[in-house]
Amino acid sequence: MDHASVLYLLAALLAVVGLVGTVLPALPGLPLVFCGMLLAAWADGFRHIGIPMLVLLGLLTLFSLGIDLWATAHGAKRVGASRLAIVGAMLGTLGGLVFGPFGLLVGPFAGALAGELLHRRSLQREHLGHAAKVGFGTWFGIVLGTVLKLALAFAMLGLFALAWWL
């Protein structure tokens, strides 16, 4: 296998791991996708992908980081989540990795619920209802962010492929 083929293989691997990383919070999804595309462009000597396209893809990558923060905060703030609920959702997401896809769905909710209950320091009925609402709102924000990042990742890959073959 020649040098360029190894670089293209590594670029494809980075892009695939990046796509997985848009769903798994432990991996920096879109930055990895961007690195894969940058490596492929470099391996090609920037003949197919020029600086303007790389700048656009880089800006979209930065935008994806903002989406992540915005979606989680938006979901949490809409339901009046405390700072502990947001931290709990993030920790719950990381802890959910151990349990696979089910853990990724339940972990953020459970973490936000626990964080909100810790914030309230009470297990009274009205606090449990509010904590559950916060858990769902925070979970919804994380899911919304993931869906938006996946759409952005596929848009970036589409732009890259279009620029490569045109």
Steps between C-alpha positions, in 0.01 A plus 500: 500500500644836402531808722194681359279193548600478866415868547162459328426195716592695814286794381200270447556343843505845663175593324326178607619532861385862488153394386485259793621785721201713408291249694750397769586796720846368587627567147535840332280409202508780248859606574605142413292508181667830408847358572423207272394732218803724555730198486337379176536846346865517607571148366358616167720809498188719533420441131134410561434680828628854523547745783154665463325162545723411795423834663127436453532149646704640790233762572230232492708299748518799734127552455442138608671570832264789554202280414603254767513765771188680380276193471583366844465840665181576306332176603605547861410869528156451346406286797686698768789261558759581761873493431519169691239351265709594195816357657302191595379458142857516370623252760200277431584505130857393568384235746243379247779409259559187708149378422507560125215666307252448783738670742544792262125553501441452873828638642444870422145487636605320819795733551289814456233359730757419768669838461173687536405296807839577653444867425157498665623281789151358524300198392163670540242413236505840326880495489500151348264620225715803427817288502343256252401793277858631520636153420283474191573855383874453537484160328300654215763772457778242477304294246421813297868595500598151386250505213618845389866393517428187296326710236795739497749212473321357196472847346876547545573160345264584214672834437837328509391230253339757271815715497718191443311381193417834340 
